[in-house]
Amino acid sequence: MSDLAEKLAKLKQTAEGQLKECGVSNVDHELLETLVNRLRTMVDNKDATLVSGQDASELETVRRNFVEKKLGITDKEKAMAAIHKVAEKMSGIRMKSRPAFYYLVQQELS
């Protein structure tokens, strides 16, 4: 297994653990794999693989770059409500995995 593949596998494993911690019992592995693979160019940057639930500019970046660009949802209030709900749900997790955060936001908006 290559170094990149190992890092992506670890990122996915961390995300799965955090999703279970947040009460997701039936993880959609295909969706999670897609979210993890989107981070393949940033996997070496630890900050890029994490989300700060307290940083307003970080949450705005999630809205703009994920919710709007990837999910196509332009309703800012709806998007931010989902993002804040996920940040609250994950508040007990100190280092929030970006794939887990995105997964929960996407589920919230479905």
C-alpha positions, 0 to 999 in steps of 0.5 A, a space after each residue: 500500500 502506498 503512503 498516500 493510500 495509507 493516509 487516505 485509509 487512516 483518514 477514512 477510519 478516523 471519519 468512520 469512528 467519528 460518525 459512529 460517535 455521532 450516532 451514525 450506525 449505518 455508514 454509507 461507505 461509498 459516500 464516505 469514500 468519495 468525501 475522503 478521495 476529494 481530500 487526496 491532494 490535501 492529505 499531507 496538510 493536517 489542518 486541511 483534513 480537519 474542521 474547526 467548529 468554532 471558527 466562523 470563517 472555517 464554517 463559511 468555507 465549508 458552506 461555500 466550497 462544499 455545500 454550494 460548489 459540491 452539493 449545489 445548495 445556494 440557500 445560505 441560511 439553510 446551509 449554515 443551519 445544517 453546518 451549525 447543527 453538525 458543529 454542535 453534534 460534533 462538539 464533543 470531538 476535539 479534532 473534527 475529521 473533514 470527511 465526517 463533518 462533510 458526511 453529516 452536513 450532506 445527510 443534514 441537507 438530504 
